[in-house]
């Protein structure tokens, strides 16, 4: 088996199928960037699933290693927006109608990443069909990364409230004053667990940074116009900004 066969390059490089007449030059860039995003989303889910297993097994060193990898991937995702921003609004307009009802809101893998982090996007399931919808439903119906982290703290003899450990995982993670008291003690008395807390804050911040850059890229490309697929475009994306996945880790900052 050679390099091309192992990576299935013939199949991979045949997937960039433009639809515009000509075709328009920048349509290839648009397709490549978004396909690469989906590949990175797949890798992030792979790492988050492994990270959750590590936390549930109280394997701190491996968990930190996996968190570092996800954080590095998020930085790459932000940098990819620099490439996409080399496409002018006129260039995007030349093939935009070919997207029809297609929208990034329909990215099942990104919705799975949100669900794995405890975020629940309103109406996310309604935008998906078939196997994509079933997979997202399964993801939102089981414990996420925050639940695994709380279990890890409990295994380390921190008094995590039973209500937090047994919360309804189908709901978004909400601020919990009782959990915040535990976290404050973690920072004061358990450096190893505090390091995990800080890396989770990095993860949360990294996702928010990507969201912000994504909003600015959309504003730069289509302004305030309606997005593809009937979304409100930049207006919708702005609503997702500064919505933390782990609100308790942010709430304790002012009390340290």
Secondary structure, DSSP 8 states (H G I E B T S, - for coil): --HHHHHTHHHHTT-----SSS--HHHHHHHHHHHHHHHHHHHHHHHHHHHHHHHHTT-HHHHHHHHHHHHHHHHHHHHHHHHHTTS-HHHHHTTGGGGTT--GGG-HHHHHHHHHTT---TTTGGG--HHHHHHHHHHHTS--HHHHHHHHHHHTT----HHHHT--TTS-----HHHHHHHHHHHHH-HHHHHHHHHHHHHHHHHHHHHHHHHHHHHHHHTTS--GGG--THHHHHHTTT--SSHHHHHTGGG-
